[in-house]
Amino acid sequence: MAIKTAKQYIESLRKINPEFYAFGEKIENVVEHPLIKPSIHSVAITYELANDPEYEDLMTVKSSINNEKINRFNHLFITQEDLVKKVRMLRLCGQKTGTCFVRCLGMDAINALFITTYKIDKKYGTEYHNRLKKFIDYIQKNDLTCHASMTDVKGDRSKRPSEQSDPDLYLHVVEERRDGIIVRGAKAHQTGAGCAHEAIVMPTCRMLESDKKYAIAFAIPTNTKGIIYVYGRFPMDTREIEGIDVGNIKYGKHSPLMIFDDVFVPWDRVFMYQEYEFAEEIVTYFSAYHRQSHGGCKAGMNDVLIGATSLIAKYNGVDDASHIKSKIADMVHLVETIYSCAIASSVESRKTEAGIYFVNNLLANVSKLNEAKNCYEIARLAQDVAGGLVATMPSEKDLKNEKIGKFIEKYLKGKPEVPTINRMKVIRLIEHMTLSIDLLSDLHGAGSPEAQKIGIRRLANIEEKEKLVKSILDID
């Protein structure tokens, strides 16, 4: 079975049920828990769209590994067109959910590792590349969702992994066995971990020989013994539990802390071990792919926010005001700037010696830096148009209250022909999209803004630009 249905995907998660904690208590049924369920619905959309004939060309593709029809989220970037379609696919999914849908993480990880394992094998004669291809074949044939684990908790940021007072603050190998390795540590910000079948683990930074026990990459089922997830709180999360005033009642995201309490990894799932000089390459490839991804998904999510902003302007009776039209035009401009850089990064991609295409890294970084800056301005404009109720609106429970409901109905109405509940729903969605976890991920997801600036400075070739000036001015 190469393409699962949304129902089959959800049922497959029931068999996994990883060890998950929230608010100090163990979650017994991850699939049905109100904090995780909206995220699962977000991922389910990627399966639903793959079975829709209207989106078949965008969501599915013929595998370069096994020649079967597969979900594009598990595909290798064999052509430039694959990278363009990836961005378009992510925008579509963002438009359908208004939030994160997780699977781009795994897609970007397998492609980053595909290039790096090829290079390691070429230098050392290892078997990592073939192991990875077998893993990719497995997730393609079973249409599995993978999440990527890169960010270690890091401890003292002024010190390298091997210099930490507590060695577990970066994930590392604590024991080597004939059949595999034992790893210990933790990974932070594990978006959608409760929605995934497999976790793909990679190093988080450039490493030296002294750090080689930290230079590891592998894939492992999310319910492997010793893996513990601790739910990471975000604004409005208790509303998920209450099932009221959520904003986006259907879809959501979560980003737990992932703890590796002496976890066993078999050798056939290990894709790097002690080749420390390649750690930075994995980070570079994954970061670039994922920054390009954000240009698609964040454009789609902000399409939803623009729609909500336009709709609330109509509900408030101000949609014909020139300053409202100007603000919405600004929002569109900012979104398309993010998206166009991601598309350009795809079109300007290059073929690697591993046989797959790698994005234009400079343009991927520019796209992500635009996102980090633009999305906060987009959110500000949405809040500006929507008005103060974004911060002070009473609950839907008040609307349903026998005594005060009539007052909420009366005093929270905009245009007389628009039901009050509809106006409240749109305002709540704007609140959710501009004050919750998704906006913060615009800043730190796929690396913080300073990381993009470092990449841009490295890749911009400023010296060549200086030569242009010297040539024009005849400076020797």
N, C-alpha and C positions, 0 to 999 in steps of 0.2 A: 504494500500500500504506500504509494508515494505522496498522495495528497489526502490529508485528513479533513473531515468536516469539523465544524466548530464543536459540535456535540461530542464527536470522538476525541477531540483534543481535551475537552473538559473531563470526560470520563477517564482518559489516560492519566490525568493529574491525581485523580482519586486513589490510584494505585501507588502513587509516590508518597504523598503526605509527609514532607520533610519535617524535621524537628524545628518547630517555630515557637517563639515566645513573644508575648506582647503584654505590656503593663504588669510585668512580673508573673504572668501565668502562661502555662503551656497551651498552645492552640491545638486542640485535639483533631479538628477537621479544617484543614487549611482552605480547601475548596469552598466551603460554605461560610467561612468567617467574614463578617462585614468589612473588615479592614483589607482583606485580600481579594475578595470576590470581584469588586469593580476592576481591579487590575487584570484578573483572569478574563473578564469580559472584553477588555481592551485587546488582549492578545488573541482572543477568539475571533476578532474581526479579521485578522490576517488569514485565518483559515476560511472564514465565511467568504471573503472577497476572492480567494483563490478558486472557489467553487462557483463563482458567478461568471457566466459566459461574457458579460460586458467587460470584465477586467482580466480575462484569462491571459491576454498577451502581456499585461503589465505584471501580474502576480505570479505567473508560472513560467517555466523555462525548461528546456531540455538539458539534463545534467551532462557536464563534461566528464564526470567520473563514471557513471553507469548508464548513460544514454536514456534514462527514464525521465518522464515528466515530473518535475519537482516544484515545490514552493520556492519562489525566488529568494526568500529569506535565508535559504541554505545553499545558495549558489555561489560559485567562484566567478570573479569578474574576468571573463575570457575575452571580452571585447570592450571598446569604449562605450558602445551602446548599452552594455550591461550596467555601467556606472551611471549613465543618463537615466535609464529606466529605474534604477535603484532610487534616485532622488525623486523622480515622479511618483513612484510607488509609495515612498515615505510620506510625501505630501498628501496623497490620497488617503492613506491610513490616518494621518493627522486630522484631515477634514472629517473623516467618519467618526472619530473618537473624541477629538478636542483635547487629547492628552497623550501620554507616552504609551507605546504598545510593545516595547521591550526587545523585539526580535532583531533589530538592527545591530544590537550589541554582539550577538553571536555571529551574525553575518560578517561584521567587520573583523571580529577576532579570527575566524577561520582563514580569511584572506590575508590578514597580517602574518599569521603563523605559516601560511602556505609559502610566502616569499622567504621568510626567515629560516624555516626548516630546510628549504632547498639550499640556502647558502651555508648553513651549518654542515649539512651532509656533504656538500661539495668540498668543504675545508677539512673535515674530520672523518669522513667516511661513515658517519652514523646512519641510523635508520629512522630518524624522526619524520622525514617527509612521507615515507610509505605508511608509517603509523598514522600520521595525520590524514592521509588520503583514505585510509580504512575507516577512520572515525567520521570523516565527512560523508563517505558512502553510507555509513550507518545512520547518521542523522537525516540524510536525504531520503533514504528508503523508508524511514519510519516517521518522517515529517515532524521532527522534534524541535522544540524551542530551547535555545541555549541563552544563558546570560553570561556576561564577561566579568571576570574578577581581576582588576588591575590595581586599584588604589589600596595600598597598605595603610594601616593606621598611623605609622611613621614615627610616633613618639617625639623625640627631640629632633626637630627639623634641621638643626645645624650639624647633625651627625649622620654619617653613612649607615647603612644597614648593619654592618659588622661592628660599628662603634657604639651601638646603643647599649645602655646599661642593662636593658632587658632584651635578649636576642629575639624574643617572640614578637616584637613590635613590627617586624617585617616577616612575612611568611618564609619559612626556610625548612630545609631537610634536617630532621633530627636523628634519622636512622636509615641506613641503606641495607636492603635485604636482597636475597637472590631473586625474589619474585616482584620486587618493587621498592618504593620508598615510603617513609612515614614523614608527614609534614605537620608543622605547627605554626600558628599565627592567626591573623585575622585580616579580612578585607572589608573596607567600608563602602557605603553608598551602593549597595548591590541591588540596583533597580530591577524590580520584577522577579526577584529570586523565587518567590512563592508561586510563580507562573511557569517556571522552566523545568525541563526534564534534565538538562545537563548544565554544569558550570564549567566554563573555559577559563583557566587560571593562567595569568601572565605576570612577569615582573613589572615593577612600577617605575623604575628609573635606570639611569646609566649606572653600571657597576664596575668595580675593580676586582682584581684577583682575590683580594681579601673578602669579597662579598660573594664568592662563587657558590656557597651553599644556599644563597638566596636567589640565584639565577636559575629558576625553574619555571617550566610551563607544562601544563597538563590539562586534561579534561576528565570530569568525574560526575557521576549522577548526583543530583541535588539532595538525594536522601541517603547518601553514603554515611555509614556509621562514623560519628565523631564530628560531623558538620552540624553546627547549631546556628540558627538565624534568630536575631533579636530585632524586632520591629523598630524602625526609626520613626519617631514621632514627627508630625508636621502640622501646621495650622489647620484647624477644622477637622482633625481626625476623629474626635469624639462624635462629630455629626455623622460620620460613617456608621458608627455603632448605633446611634439613635435612629438612623434612617430618615433624617429630616434636615432640611436646610443645607443640603450637601452641595448644591450648585450643579454638578454633573453627576446625576444620580446613577447613570448607567455605567460610566467608565471612570477609571482612576489609576493611580500608580502607588507603589511603595518602594522604599529603599532601606532594607535592613542592614545591620552589621552581620557579617558572615564569619563565624569562628571555626577554626580548624583545630580541634582538640585531638591531636595525634591521629591524623587521618591517613589511611593506607591508600596508596595510588599504585596500581600495577604498571609494570614497565611498558606494556603496549598502549598505555594512555599517557605516557610521558613524552613531551615534544621538545624539551630542552632540559639539560641537567649539567650545570657547572660551566657552560659555555658563556661565561660572564660578558665577553666582549660583544655578544649579540643581544644583550638585554636592551640596550638603547635602541637598537633597530626595531625590535618588537614594539616598543613604546612609540617610536616614530611612525611606523606603518599603521598601527592601530589608531593612534591619535588622529592622524590625517584622514583615514577612512571615516572615523567617527565624527570628526568635525565637518566633513562633507555631508554625512548623514543628517546632521542637525539642520543643515540648510533646507532639507526636504521636509522633515517632520515638523520643525518649528514653523515653517511657512504654512503647512496645513493646519496646525493648531491655531495660528494667528488668523487664518482665514475664518475660523469659527469665531474668534474674538471680534474681528471686524464685523462679521454678520450680526453678532450680539449687540455691538455698539450702534450699528445702523438701525437695528430693530428697536432698541430702547429709545433712540432719538425719535422714531416714529411714534412709539407708545407715549412719549412725553410731549409730542406735538411740536418738536423743534427741528424736524428733519429737513425743512426748507431753509433754515437759517444758514447764511453763507459761511459763518465760522464753523458750524458743524460739518458742512460739506468739506471745508478745508482741512479739518482735523482728520476726517475719514480718508481723504486723499493722502494726507501725510502718513497715515497708518499703512495704506496700500503700498506707498513708495518704500517705506522701511522694510516691509515684508518681502517685496519683490527684489530688493537689494540683497537680502540674505539668500534668497532662492537662486537668483541669477549667478551669484558667485559659486554656489554649489554645482550648478549646471556647467559653468565655465570650467570648474575644477575637473569635472568629468570629461568634457570635450578636450581639455588640454592634458589628459592623462597619457602615460607612456607604458609600453609593454616591458615587463621585467623578464629577467632570464629564467624565472620560474614558470613563465608562460601566461601569467595573468597581468591585468593592468593595474597600475598604481596611480592614484589621483595626482593632480598638480598640487603639491603640498602647500605652496605659497597661497594659492587661491582658496584652498580648504581652510587655512588659518584665517584668511581675510573674511571668509564667510562666517566662521565661528566668532570672530571678534565683532563683526557687525551684529551678530545675534546678541552677544553679551551686552552691547550698548543699545541696540535698536529695540529689543524686546521690552526693556524697562520704559522706554519712551512710548512704545505702543500701549503698554499697560497704563501709563499715566494718561494718555489721550482717552483711552476707554473709560477710565475713572472720571475724567473731566466731563465727558459727554453724559455719562450715566448719572452723575450727581452724588450728593452726600448719602443717599440710601445704601450705596455700596458698603458703607461702614456702619450704618445704624438701623438697617431694616429689621423689624420684628420677625418672629418666627412664623412659619406656616401653621404651627400649632395655635398661635394667637388668632389666625384667620379662621380656624375651625372651632375656636372657643365659643361656647353658647352665649356668653354675655358680651364679650368684647369683639367677636368676629365681625359684627355689623359695622363697628367703627373702623376696623382695619380695612374692610371692603370699601368703605366710604372715603377714608382719608388717604389711602395709598393708591387710589385710582389716578390714572393719567387721562388719556383720551377716553371719553365716555363709552365709546363702542368697544374698547379693549378690556377684557375681563381682568380684574385686579390680580388674580392668581398668575396670569400670563406675564404681567409686568414684573411681579415678584420673582418668577422663575428666571427671567432674563437677567435681572439685577443680581440674583444669587449666582448665576453662572459667571457674570463679570467679576463678582467678588472672588469666586473660586479660582478663576484663571489669572487674576492679577494679585492675589494675596497668598496663594498657596504654594505647594512644593514645585509645581511646574515652572513658575517664574524663577525661582532660585536655581533650578537646573539650567536655565538659560545662561546664568552667570558661571556656574562651576561645572556643569555637565561637559564632558569631553575636554576638561582642563579649564583652569581659570584664565581670565583675560591676559594676565602677565605671561602665561605659557604660550598663548598665541602670539604675543608681541615678540617673545624670544624667537619663536619660529619664523616670524615675518622678518626680523632683523637678520637672521642667519641666511634666509633664502632670497632676500631682496637684491643681493649683489650690488650694494651701494657703490663699490669701487668702479664697477662698469658704468654707473650713472655719472660718477665723477669724470670718467674718461670722455663721456659724451660732451660734457662742458668744456673740457680741455681741447677737444677736437674742434668744437665750434669757435672757441676763442683763440685757437692756435697757440695754446700753452704747451710747452715742451714737457 
